[in-house]
Amino acid sequence: MGYVRGLRCRECGAEYPPAQRIVCDACFGPLEVAYEIDAVREAFRREALATRSADLWRYRELLPVFDESSKVDLRPGFTPLRRAGNLAEALGLRDVWVKDDTVNPTYSFKDRPVAVAIAKAREWNLAAVGCASTGNLAAATAAAAAKARLPCYVFAPASLEPGKLLLPRIYGATVVPIDGTYDEANRVALLAADRRGWGFVNINLRPYYAEGSKTLLFETWEQLGFDLPDVIVTPLGSGLLLTSLEKGIRELRELGELSGDETRLVGTQASGCAPIVRGFEAPDGRLRPVKRPETIAESLAIGDPGSGSEAIQAMRTTHGFADAPSDAEILEGQRLLAQTEGVFAEPAGGTTVATLRRAREDGRIDRSERVVLLVTGNGLKAPGVWRETFPPLTPVPPTPAAVDAFLGGTGDG
Amino acid sequence: MVKLVLASPIAVATQGEREIDLEFEGTLAQLFEVVSGRYGRQFHQRIFDGDGRLKRFVNVYVNGEDARYIKGLETPIPRDATVDLLPAIAGGWGVP
């Protein structure tokens, strides 16, 4: 079983063997993977990490895959951590970095959790895999399933950007286009997987799936010279990514790898779908589900987020905060990131930039702090949001005179 | 006939039964009392917290509609309804 001790309930602490189990029998709370930390400490050494493959498996002691041959070799992870000096200057900050997950195999961070979940599906010889998706997970699951030679079923809102419904089909998956919201797709996906014994990565493989996401935290730590920033800003969909980041921080701390101040985790959602942010702001800290999400950030349009409560807790314990910019601010954030750093993010990435700007302006983030933005998906997947800002171009005739007219001058000074 | 469907992780509360047919008409709270009568007090203890509220880890759908968006535990259950009990990975009960 490698370094895995078992599954542990985040709510009541009950432990179970590391089998295909998603919630605690005693209280139905969510489960997370627990490791034999003393054994991990022996092998998880900084000098050893430097010699390993440039993908997420370099952190293998803290990933719950037992059978090496079950891994699908699309090599997600170890994406660039870019120093964002131009963006920092534009926002009046000193030290900003962009963790650029737009360059993963299917252009979003979802390749990370899927890598672990598909490996588990192969270890358990499941007949098929799938997911419920707002778009990015669909492509990631379908691509990994293609490589693993497993049938794949993707449940997604039929209203998604056409490209997000097309990609999984190109990879060979069956797309089930649900006439409803993500939450409705998720509900019927859960029932379909449960009845058929299929492995749906973000549903009945969820405790293992979550582990892949925390590699974003490990990479940030390694790429900053084995140090974590003061603040990490991350988009919130289901809340599982932020929850996984907090788990990664906990594990590094247990290993004795972290010293000094703690990292504040900041979560951001669009104001048109902010169930976690509104829950964070409420005194009772309970989610505020949204029945009909209304936002251009459709990869974050989850009205009833499955890990939202855990994300609220993680933001509170790390003394972070939650924020919800408007769609206009999100678009401006995308544009700013593209035009200062050359990184084209989907709206979720614009959401992190927008929150950074808002938090810098109202003092929630100080000028002196080192900030890492998680840019989790590629802008080419959601081109539709730009139709109004960048209307179609009018062709210019191929003559010098027409070019001069277009540019508004002859170039002769 | 009301059909109660439990996802397998929740079916531990009904001794593994995942589909239960019941002659019933009333509210959701009354339905749970009837099921508690059949499967014992432990069903109630697993589904509700100490304050008598549904645990936030359990979601209830009546004919596909999240009961929170209807009337919560006072949601009327017609005699031919399908009621799904799912773990909260399809979301969680946020508001009391």
Interface residues (C-beta under 8 A of the other chain):
Chain A: E11 R21 I22 V23 D25 C27 F28 G29 P30 D183 E184 N186 R187 L190 L191 D194 N202 I203 R206 P275 G279 R286 L287 R288 P289 K291 I302 G303 D304 P305 G306 G308 S309
Chain B: V5 A7 S8 P9 I10 V12 R46 K55 R56 F57 V58 N59 Y61 G64 D66 R68 Y69 D84 L86 P87 A88 I89 A90 G91 G92 G94 V95 P96
